[in-house]
Amino acid sequence: MNAPETLLADQAFLAETHDVFNVSRELVDFNAYLQDIALQEAVRREGAARSHDALTAFGKLTGSADHLALGVLANRFGPELETHDRFGHRVDLVTFHPAYHALMKTSIEHGLHSSPWTDPGPGAHVARAAHSYLHAQVDAGHGCPITMTFAAVPSLRTTPVLAGLWEPKITARVYDPRNVADGAKQGLTVGMAMTEKQGGSDVRANTTRARPLGAGGTGLAYELVGHKYFVSAPMSDVYLVLAQAPGGLSCFLLPRWRPDGTKNPLQLQRLKKKMGNVSNASSETELRGALAWMVGEEGRGVRTIIEMVAMTRFDCMVGSSAGQRAAAAQALHHCSIRSAFGKVLNEQPLMRNVLADLVLESEGSLALTMRVARAMDHRDDEPEDLLVRLCTAVGKYWICKRTPNHAYEAMECIGGSGVMEDSPMPRLFRESPVNAIWEGSGNIQCLDVLRAMQKTPVVVEAFFREVGLAKGASATLDRWVDALHRELGDLEGIEYRARAIVERMALAIQGALLLQHAPQAVADAFCASRLAEGGHRNYGTLPRGVDCAAIIERATPRA
Ligand SMILES: Cc1cc2nc3c(=O)[nH]c(=O)nc-3n(C[C@H](O)[C@H](O)[C@H](O)COP(=O)(O)OP(=O)(O)OC[C@H]3O[C@@H](n4cnc5c(N)ncnc54)[C@H](O)[C@@H]3O)c2cc1C
């Protein structure tokens, strides 16, 4: 039998089961802007060099452990709905974790909801997109109300009498989440309510009715009765809503509170149970005689709200590009620390192939997004305006659609720990399909590309002029573009072939941009892997000869 002293010693030995080594660590306390070379290059190239210092400060904030923790908390403790207070009054109140409010405050105080409208000029959209790209990597969900607030302004400006009243508070850099009337606030946020049960993409099927309260017409008051099946950010102070007026589907501005201080009856039925985008609330609502004013012309509701939708679609490009960067950064970081079979993972040839491929995707997405941002800064220049018209739909389709598989592959680079809920990867993965589906799902974007080409054929010329800037730089791209010309010349069954065409357009412009502006290793590998016959297969199938080490080195964030 052991003596008591021996027993104690054995227990101490058993308690020390193993050393923890060869494991990764959190990617925190790094400058998310300065550690993103592709982003810095894009900001300079596309006309926002003057924002370098502001972005450096913002990159420090968005890479800090404290700020990243806000994104975690806002998603762990999602929003909750209280339809009534304890005395039985209707309140339609959504409560959020304080982390969500802190994220909203940061975005609004940095002008992510308004800077191109309050400080327009060269680089304004580019600088805003770069800021949004950084903040979306902390939390994508709160970006929804920020985007809608930003995007509402062009629609509102179609009706100067309403813009004059509302725009100053919508663009103010003041976040006030209180559930009180707009008159008591210095800053307002905006939501958008188009989708109904029977008609989502096809808003012409909407049944919500708008009855004029007087003469009716632009800028005048109506009463709305009906429902909206998806209303995100239901704590917005004001919403742009589509409803059937006597003269057809029209756009309305609907405040949360009536001017007399009573609650406007846009009533929240329940919150959506979403697989991703958790920090953001999305609701089902009913409109029970809600007061609203007509924006734009009667019967031209789609024309009016499309000004807003065009902006939110652009922000989907920003958000999904950011999701790709966040996922690639996590994979690159992990694989620069973890070893397997005698080598750090990012030195294993096959892992190099996967990582470099993830980076190429992310660089292509960013390049296209920031090019469109520059075009948005120059809409008075017709070719730039045409590029926005076409490439927002092309980019929204392609970048958002490429993101889910990208997120999953980045997760796999991290191995089993990447699947765990305490890793950032499940959140990135669950977020990844959302941008592809809302604001016009994939097919709708492709049909929009066809519509733009049919209605305004010069968009095609503007597109090929842009792609032509890289002519001669790569025989692979030249062949790809020739094939695209042939595809577009063949109108037989074009709607059926729309995805294939838009995919070819997206890759053509991404390839052209990278050939002009990215390091040769990136551009050559992009063209060799995406524009060669057979197209891109799974990640990690880059052909021989790619300088994976250079691509990985450039993109790996150092904490
Ligand atoms: C998280 C979340 C939040 C949302 N928030 C809002 C919000 O705040 N406000 C708001 O108004 N909406 C919101 N939406 C709704 C969203 O915009 C719609 O879900 C989307 O537009 C698609 O509409 P639907 O769901 O009715 O699908 P449907 O219109 O039924 O489409 C189903 C599928 O059919 C395809 N399709 C449709 N027409 C065609 C065609 N002619 N040819 C080929 N394919 C076609 C679509 O691409 C899609 O893949 C939100 C959605 C989500 C997921």
The ligand as a MOL file (V3000), in Angstrom:
LIG
                    3D

  0  0  0     0  0            999 V3000
M  V30 BEGIN CTAB
M  V30 COUNTS 53 58 0 0 0
M  V30 BEGIN ATOM
M  V30 1 C -32.0190 38.6810 -43.2340 0
M  V30 2 C -32.9310 39.3430 -44.1970 0
M  V30 3 C -33.3390 40.6390 -43.9810 0
M  V30 4 C -34.1740 41.2850 -44.8740 0
M  V30 5 N -34.5360 42.5830 -44.6410 0
M  V30 6 C -35.3790 43.1990 -45.5050 0
M  V30 7 C -35.7940 44.5500 -45.2810 0
M  V30 8 O -35.3570 45.2020 -44.3340 0
M  V30 9 N -36.6630 45.1000 -46.1400 0
M  V30 10 C -37.1480 44.4300 -47.2170 0
M  V30 11 O -37.9220 44.9850 -47.9670 0
M  V30 12 N -36.7640 43.1600 -47.4620 0
M  V30 13 C -35.8930 42.5380 -46.6490 0
M  V30 14 N -35.5040 41.2430 -46.8800 0
M  V30 15 C -36.1510 40.5210 -47.9690 0
M  V30 16 C -35.2540 40.2230 -49.1550 0
M  V30 17 O -34.8860 41.3770 -49.8140 0
M  V30 18 C -35.9960 39.2010 -50.0040 0
M  V30 19 O -35.9840 37.9870 -49.2880 0
M  V30 20 C -35.3920 39.0240 -51.3670 0
M  V30 21 O -35.5470 40.1830 -52.1280 0
M  V30 22 C -36.0380 37.8480 -52.1130 0
M  V30 23 O -37.4210 37.9000 -52.0600 0
M  V30 24 P -38.2570 36.6180 -51.5760 0
M  V30 25 O -37.6860 36.1670 -50.2990 0
M  V30 26 O -39.6900 36.9000 -51.6260 0
M  V30 27 O -37.9130 35.5180 -52.6560 0
M  V30 28 P -38.5840 35.3670 -54.0860 0
M  V30 29 O -38.8070 36.7040 -54.7100 0
M  V30 30 O -39.7150 34.4470 -54.0040 0
M  V30 31 O -37.3950 34.6640 -54.8630 0
M  V30 32 C -37.0620 33.2990 -54.6320 0
M  V30 33 C -35.9690 32.9270 -55.6110 0
M  V30 34 O -36.4710 33.0640 -56.9510 0
M  V30 35 C -35.5720 33.8150 -57.7270 0
M  V30 36 N -36.3260 34.5260 -58.7440 0
M  V30 37 C -37.2870 35.4540 -58.5660 0
M  V30 38 N -37.7130 35.8980 -59.7660 0
M  V30 39 C -37.0310 35.2210 -60.7130 0
M  V30 40 C -37.0270 35.2340 -62.1530 0
M  V30 41 N -37.8240 36.0530 -62.8540 0
M  V30 42 N -36.1820 34.4010 -62.7940 0
M  V30 43 C -35.3550 33.5850 -62.0980 0
M  V30 44 N -35.3240 33.5350 -60.7660 0
M  V30 45 C -36.1460 34.3530 -60.0750 0
M  V30 46 C -34.8570 34.7290 -56.7420 0
M  V30 47 O -33.5720 35.1200 -57.2360 0
M  V30 48 C -34.7360 33.8180 -55.5220 0
M  V30 49 O -33.5820 33.0400 -55.6350 0
M  V30 50 C -34.6420 40.5940 -46.0140 0
M  V30 51 C -34.2360 39.2850 -46.2370 0
M  V30 52 C -33.3810 38.6720 -45.3540 0
M  V30 53 C -32.9420 37.2550 -45.6340 0
M  V30 END ATOM
M  V30 BEGIN BOND
M  V30 1 1 1 2
M  V30 2 1 2 3
M  V30 3 2 2 52
M  V30 4 2 3 4
M  V30 5 1 4 5
M  V30 6 1 4 50
M  V30 7 2 5 6
M  V30 8 1 6 7
M  V30 9 1 6 13
M  V30 10 2 7 8
M  V30 11 1 7 9
M  V30 12 1 9 10
M  V30 13 2 10 11
M  V30 14 1 10 12
M  V30 15 2 12 13
M  V30 16 1 13 14
M  V30 17 1 14 15
M  V30 18 1 14 50
M  V30 19 1 15 16
M  V30 20 1 16 17
M  V30 21 1 16 18
M  V30 22 1 18 19
M  V30 23 1 18 20
M  V30 24 1 20 21
M  V30 25 1 20 22
M  V30 26 1 22 23
M  V30 27 1 23 24
M  V30 28 2 24 25
M  V30 29 1 24 26
M  V30 30 1 24 27
M  V30 31 1 27 28
M  V30 32 2 28 29
M  V30 33 1 28 30
M  V30 34 1 28 31
M  V30 35 1 31 32
M  V30 36 1 32 33
M  V30 37 1 33 34
M  V30 38 1 33 48
M  V30 39 1 34 35
M  V30 40 1 35 36
M  V30 41 1 35 46
M  V30 42 1 36 37
M  V30 43 1 36 45
M  V30 44 2 37 38
M  V30 45 1 38 39
M  V30 46 1 39 40
M  V30 47 2 39 45
M  V30 48 1 40 41
M  V30 49 2 40 42
M  V30 50 1 42 43
M  V30 51 2 43 44
M  V30 52 1 44 45
M  V30 53 1 46 47
M  V30 54 1 46 48
M  V30 55 1 48 49
M  V30 56 2 50 51
M  V30 57 1 51 52
M  V30 58 1 52 53
M  V30 END BOND
M  V30 END CTAB
M  END
